[in-house]
Amino acid sequence: MQKFQKWSAQKTNQLVVMLLVGGLLFRSFIAFWLYPTFDEAYYYLYSLHLDWSYFDHPAFVALTTGFGPWLTGDVSQFTIRLGTLILYTGSLVFLYLTSNRLFSAKAACLTLAIATISPVFQIGFGILSLPDSPLMFFWSASLYCAVNEFWRHPGNQKHSLLKNKFGASNLYVPSYRLSYLGILVGLACNSKYHGFVLGLGLIGFCLTSPPHRCVVRSPWAWLGLGLFVITISPIWFWNMQHDWVSFRFQSERAMPRGGYNLLSVAGVYLGGVAYLFPTIGLPLWWVSLRLAVLRIIHVFHKSLISKGDLDATKLLNLWVSLPLILGFTLIGGYRQILPAWPMPGFWAATLLLGQQAVIWEQHGRRWVRRWLVGSGIMVASILLIALLQVTTGILQKPSQYAFMGGFLSPKDDPSTELIDIQQLRRGFVVSPVLSAALKNSSFIFTNRYYLGGPIAMSLLPLANVPITCFDIGNDMRGFAFWSKAEQWVGENALYITTASFKNRKDLMASYRTYFSSLTEIETIPIKRGGVVINMIYVYQAKTLLKPYPRSYGI
């Protein structure tokens, strides 16, 4: 207790606590009010079908998404995000400890502030229940373990490698921590396949850092490799059972399609800067590319670059950040890149930016403070305005909560596609027709895999009815593995869809060949700001005549 009081008496440490606690409260507020996204609701279905791995991703997202509902017994947008809120706070702690170990307490505090401010980190890693949340927790834990392994220092002398009997400072002796590192990287892989890039980055660092090349000869490293293989065995086991379908699906997403477009590369770059927020994204790109260029120059003209610019600590950061940052940016030239894909690389790069901010502080402390405080205020304001728009429609026209009358029509607002699960649940509760149909149906199906999650979150607390997807576009994703094609032949079902698919004649024509009858029985309006912005359509499907074929879009 005395140690904690002494630690918390320092202003820098007080700021650390404020950032961690304040950030957690802010993210919790958004997590409580923001409707579940389609991906999150889909991963909730993972938690209902626990397995070694899944078609889209490894298994950890099922555990983190299911943690809150299992703990509380309640299914809501907040409970499915409870695991994410906890894990992201842990990721921030590991990031702070890593920076403190590599650089200084000041750099660690600035790094923590940068990671707390960036909107894509807050949302993608810290609010939404996505595979990125456990990925970044184990990614950060792996970095902290790696730093403690590669820069073990006796006494208070930081950043000195272990010395041999002649006093040479370039002797590094591998230790048991390499076995822990193998497990942690394996757990990152069990969260998202990005973990394999982290492992390759750590190997690349060891091979290019002369003091650390001895790792390849260490029994501890080989033990770590063995533990890594054991840790990722659930992924291999599931894929072996399912014709390597997950690996094939993810690898085909990276394959070139059509020509190469440099404008698309520029678009990925600008999009990444925007998601990071320009005052954070541009400095992250600058500090990463600057060190990369210095490294290249050093290879050909060592005398031109000072040793401090390219010490092993910065080399490690480059190896775990640039492959993802540059790799996905360049891939964007021939296929669409999702915003979260390169972000783990930028997460690692915040360590470099935090240390650079210490240097900037020496020349203008007030400027650095304005940079971070101003960025934080702007990001928080934008996120709160976006939250109010999604939940109440303050920019919507018409809306009873519209600010200055609003200006954005619901048909032009993509956020109207999000489903308020509470409204959908109430629609079934208050309608005798729907309540009776739900009890008399053996299963529920929808026409897109991403619609199944919100429907499940809304209805499973009312009745334990299985949910599946009949997609004429041959993309059932995980649903292809969670039931058998002949399972419900001869049974009745409910077909639930949204307004955007109501008039799809090809859908209705296809489904009528599989059921003896298909009749609309009810509609549920989804309102925002007192205005109907979406409509849920419910059909009674009588007697499944034949098995619906399983497919997964590859």
Solvent accessible surface area in square Angstrom, and as a share of the most:
residue,aa,sasa,rsa
1,M,170,0.76
2,Q,151,0.67
3,K,177,0.75
4,F,116,0.49
5,Q,101,0.45
6,K,154,0.65
7,W,92,0.32
8,S,29,0.19
9,A,71,0.55
10,Q,99,0.44
11,K,174,0.74
12,T,42,0.24
13,N,8,0.04
14,Q,82,0.36
15,L,76,0.38
16,V,4,0.02
17,V,57,0.33
18,M,130,0.58
19,L,31,0.16
20,L,30,0.15
21,V,76,0.43
22,G,35,0.33
23,G,9,0.09
24,L,58,0.29
25,L,116,0.58
26,F,48,0.20
27,R,1,0.00
28,S,26,0.17
29,F,100,0.42
30,I,9,0.05
31,A,0,0.00
32,F,107,0.45
33,W,127,0.44
34,L,25,0.13
35,Y,26,0.10
36,P,1,0.01
37,T,29,0.17
38,F,40,0.17
39,D,67,0.34
40,E,0,0.00
41,A,0,0.00
42,Y,4,0.02
43,Y,13,0.05
44,Y,9,0.03
45,L,2,0.01
46,Y,0,0.00
47,S,7,0.04
48,L,75,0.37
49,H,57,0.26
50,L,106,0.53
51,D,66,0.34
52,W,139,0.49
53,S,0,0.00
54,Y,4,0.02
55,F,1,0.01
56,D,6,0.03
57,H,22,0.10
58,P,0,0.00
59,A,20,0.16
60,F,44,0.18
61,V,0,0.00
62,A,1,0.00
63,L,80,0.40
64,T,11,0.06
65,T,0,0.00
66,G,1,0.01
67,F,79,0.33
68,G,0,0.00
69,P,14,0.09
70,W,129,0.45
71,L,117,0.58
72,T,74,0.43
73,G,69,0.66
74,D,67,0.35
75,V,19,0.11
76,S,16,0.10
77,Q,21,0.09
78,F,59,0.24
79,T,9,0.05
80,I,0,0.00
81,R,0,0.00
82,L,34,0.17
83,G,5,0.05
84,T,0,0.00
85,L,4,0.02
86,I,97,0.49
87,L,33,0.17
88,Y,1,0.01
89,T,29,0.17
90,G,18,0.17
91,S,0,0.00
92,L,0,0.00
93,V,54,0.31
94,F,51,0.21
95,L,1,0.01
96,Y,18,0.07
97,L,61,0.30
98,T,1,0.01
99,S,0,0.00
100,N,46,0.23
101,R,61,0.22
102,L,1,0.00
103,F,25,0.10
104,S,40,0.26
105,A,47,0.36
106,K,68,0.29
107,A,0,0.00
108,A,0,0.00
109,C,3,0.02
110,L,13,0.06
111,T,0,0.00
112,L,0,0.00
113,A,10,0.08
114,I,0,0.00
115,A,0,0.00
116,T,16,0.09
117,I,18,0.09
118,S,0,0.00
119,P,17,0.11
120,V,16,0.09
121,F,0,0.00
122,Q,11,0.05
123,I,55,0.28
124,G,9,0.09
125,F,1,0.01
126,G,0,0.00
127,I,1,0.00
128,L,20,0.10
129,S,0,0.00
130,L,24,0.12
131,P,4,0.02
132,D,4,0.02
133,S,1,0.01
134,P,0,0.00
135,L,0,0.00
136,M,0,0.00
137,F,44,0.18
138,F,22,0.09
139,W,1,0.00
140,S,1,0.01
141,A,7,0.06
142,S,0,0.00
143,L,4,0.02
144,Y,61,0.23
145,C,15,0.09
146,A,0,0.00
147,V,0,0.00
148,N,22,0.11
149,E,0,0.00
150,F,2,0.01
151,W,9,0.03
152,R,37,0.14
153,H,39,0.17
154,P,84,0.53
155,G,68,0.65
156,N,153,0.78
157,Q,96,0.43
158,K,85,0.36
159,H,72,0.32
160,S,13,0.08
161,L,25,0.12
162,L,49,0.24
163,K,110,0.47
164,N,48,0.25
165,K,178,0.75
166,F,167,0.69
167,G,45,0.43
168,A,37,0.29
169,S,64,0.41
170,N,98,0.50
171,L,69,0.34
172,Y,9,0.03
173,V,72,0.41
174,P,23,0.14
175,S,15,0.10
176,Y,95,0.36
177,R,61,0.22
178,L,11,0.06
179,S,8,0.05
180,Y,119,0.45
181,L,14,0.07
182,G,10,0.10
183,I,61,0.31
184,L,36,0.18
185,V,8,0.05
186,G,0,0.00
187,L,40,0.20
188,A,0,0.00
189,C,0,0.00
190,N,12,0.06
191,S,0,0.00
192,K,13,0.05
193,Y,36,0.14
194,H,16,0.07
195,G,0,0.00
196,F,58,0.24
197,V,49,0.28
198,L,1,0.00
199,G,15,0.14
200,L,121,0.60
201,G,2,0.02
202,L,11,0.06
203,I,96,0.49
204,G,8,0.08
205,F,0,0.00
206,C,8,0.05
207,L,91,0.45
208,T,46,0.27
209,S,2,0.01
210,P,91,0.57
211,P,32,0.20
212,H,0,0.00
213,R,112,0.41
214,C,26,0.16
215,V,16,0.09
216,V,71,0.41
217,R,178,0.65
218,S,7,0.05
219,P,107,0.68
220,W,105,0.37
221,A,21,0.16
222,W,154,0.54
223,L,84,0.42
224,G,3,0.03
225,L,86,0.43
226,G,33,0.32
227,L,48,0.24
228,F,35,0.15
229,V,78,0.45
230,I,118,0.60
231,T,23,0.13
232,I,5,0.03
233,S,50,0.32
234,P,31,0.19
235,I,0,0.00
236,W,100,0.35
237,F,92,0.38
238,W,4,0.01
239,N,0,0.00
240,M,125,0.56
241,Q,108,0.48
242,H,51,0.23
243,D,97,0.50
244,W,98,0.34
245,V,0,0.00
246,S,0,0.00
247,F,49,0.20
248,R,85,0.31
249,F,13,0.05
250,Q,40,0.18
251,S,52,0.33
252,E,71,0.32
253,R,52,0.19
254,A,45,0.35
255,M,110,0.49
256,P,91,0.57
257,R,149,0.54
258,G,76,0.73
259,G,66,0.63
260,Y,113,0.43
261,N,71,0.36
262,L,136,0.68
263,L,145,0.72
264,S,42,0.27
265,V,24,0.14
266,A,43,0.34
267,G,41,0.39
268,V,30,0.18
269,Y,67,0.26
270,L,112,0.56
271,G,25,0.24
272,G,10,0.09
273,V,9,0.05
274,A,63,0.49
275,Y,107,0.41
276,L,0,0.00
277,F,30,0.13
278,P,59,0.37
279,T,56,0.33
280,I,0,0.00
281,G,0,0.00
282,L,89,0.44
283,P,23,0.14
284,L,0,0.00
285,W,16,0.06
286,W,116,0.41
287,V,3,0.02
288,S,0,0.00
289,L,70,0.35
290,R,84,0.31
291,L,4,0.02
292,A,16,0.12
293,V,80,0.46
294,L,26,0.13
295,R,60,0.22
296,I,106,0.54
297,I,60,0.31
298,H,48,0.21
299,V,94,0.54
300,F,149,0.62
301,H,106,0.47
302,K,137,0.58
303,S,111,0.72
304,L,122,0.60
305,I,23,0.12
306,S,68,0.44
307,K,186,0.79
308,G,49,0.47
309,D,41,0.21
310,L,20,0.10
311,D,54,0.28
312,A,26,0.20
313,T,7,0.04
314,K,35,0.15
315,L,11,0.05
316,L,2,0.01
317,N,1,0.01
318,L,10,0.05
319,W,81,0.28
320,V,5,0.03
321,S,0,0.00
322,L,21,0.10
323,P,54,0.34
324,L,7,0.03
325,I,1,0.00
326,L,65,0.32
327,G,26,0.25
328,F,36,0.15
329,T,11,0.07
330,L,102,0.51
331,I,39,0.20
332,G,3,0.03
333,G,3,0.03
334,Y,44,0.17
335,R,48,0.18
336,Q,139,0.62
337,I,22,0.11
338,L,76,0.38
339,P,52,0.32
340,A,23,0.17
341,W,28,0.10
342,P,8,0.05
343,M,1,0.00
344,P,0,0.00
345,G,0,0.00
346,F,3,0.01
347,W,0,0.00
348,A,0,0.00
349,A,0,0.00
350,T,0,0.00
351,L,1,0.01
352,L,5,0.02
353,L,0,0.00
354,G,0,0.00
355,Q,42,0.19
356,Q,22,0.10
357,A,0,0.00
358,V,26,0.15
359,I,70,0.36
360,W,59,0.21
361,E,30,0.14
362,Q,136,0.61
363,H,158,0.70
364,G,24,0.23
365,R,152,0.55
366,R,169,0.62
367,W,146,0.51
368,V,1,0.01
369,R,152,0.55
370,R,161,0.59
371,W,27,0.09
372,L,18,0.09
373,V,81,0.46
374,G,31,0.30
375,S,4,0.03
376,G,22,0.21
377,I,108,0.55
378,M,103,0.46
379,V,2,0.01
380,A,32,0.25
381,S,44,0.28
382,I,82,0.42
383,L,19,0.09
384,L,64,0.32
385,I,84,0.42
386,A,47,0.37
387,L,9,0.05
388,L,81,0.41
389,Q,14,0.06
390,V,21,0.12
391,T,24,0.14
392,T,38,0.22
393,G,0,0.00
394,I,30,0.15
395,L,45,0.23
396,Q,0,0.00
397,K,120,0.51
398,P,83,0.52
399,S,18,0.11
400,Q,125,0.56
401,Y,119,0.45
402,A,26,0.20
403,F,136,0.57
404,M,172,0.77
405,G,47,0.45
406,G,13,0.12
407,F,146,0.61
408,L,47,0.23
409,S,34,0.22
410,P,25,0.16
411,K,174,0.74
412,D,87,0.45
413,D,11,0.06
414,P,113,0.71
415,S,24,0.16
416,T,9,0.05
417,E,74,0.33
418,L,29,0.15
419,I,3,0.01
420,D,15,0.08
421,I,0,0.00
422,Q,64,0.28
423,Q,31,0.14
424,L,0,0.00
425,R,35,0.13
426,R,134,0.49
427,G,10,0.09
428,F,2,0.01
429,V,90,0.52
430,V,114,0.65
431,S,13,0.08
432,P,111,0.69
433,V,78,0.45
434,L,0,0.00
435,S,35,0.22
436,A,49,0.38
437,A,9,0.07
438,L,7,0.04
439,K,164,0.70
440,N,108,0.56
441,S,10,0.07
442,S,39,0.25
443,F,0,0.00
444,I,0,0.00
445,F,0,0.00
446,T,0,0.00
447,N,0,0.00
448,R,50,0.18
449,Y,33,0.13
450,Y,61,0.23
451,L,5,0.02
452,G,0,0.00
453,G,0,0.00
454,P,1,0.00
455,I,4,0.02
456,A,0,0.00
457,M,0,0.00
458,S,0,0.00
459,L,1,0.00
460,L,37,0.19
461,P,68,0.42
462,L,72,0.36
463,A,23,0.18
464,N,146,0.75
465,V,11,0.07
466,P,62,0.39
467,I,15,0.07
468,T,2,0.01
469,C,0,0.00
470,F,2,0.01
471,D,5,0.03
472,I,55,0.28
473,G,52,0.50
474,N,88,0.45
475,D,33,0.17
476,M,0,0.00
477,R,41,0.15
478,G,1,0.01
479,F,2,0.01
480,A,10,0.08
481,F,57,0.24
482,W,43,0.15
483,S,18,0.12
484,K,140,0.59
485,A,29,0.23
486,E,103,0.46
487,Q,92,0.41
488,W,20,0.07
489,V,64,0.37
490,G,47,0.45
491,E,71,0.32
492,N,48,0.25
493,A,0,0.00
494,L,0,0.00
495,Y,1,0.00
496,I,1,0.01
497,T,3,0.01
498,T,4,0.02
499,A,42,0.33
500,S,71,0.46
501,F,26,0.11
502,K,58,0.24
503,N,128,0.66
504,R,74,0.27
505,K,173,0.73
506,D,67,0.35
507,L,1,0.00
508,M,25,0.11
509,A,62,0.48
510,S,29,0.19
511,Y,0,0.00
512,R,128,0.47
513,T,76,0.44
514,Y,33,0.12
515,F,3,0.01
516,S,70,0.45
517,S,46,0.30
518,L,11,0.05
519,T,79,0.46
520,E,73,0.33
521,I,48,0.25
522,E,54,0.24
523,T,50,0.29
524,I,8,0.04
525,P,55,0.34
526,I,3,0.02
527,K,98,0.41
528,R,5,0.02
529,G,7,0.07
530,G,53,0.51
531,V,38,0.22
532,V,68,0.39
533,I,28,0.14
534,N,13,0.07
535,M,51,0.23
536,I,2,0.01
537,Y,34,0.13
538,V,0,0.00
539,Y,12,0.05
540,Q,25,0.11
541,A,0,0.00
542,K,89,0.38
543,T,51,0.29
544,L,2,0.01
545,L,97,0.48
546,K,88,0.37
547,P,61,0.38
548,Y,11,0.04
549,P,77,0.49
550,R,57,0.21
551,S,24,0.15
552,Y,61,0.23
553,G,47,0.45
554,I,73,0.37
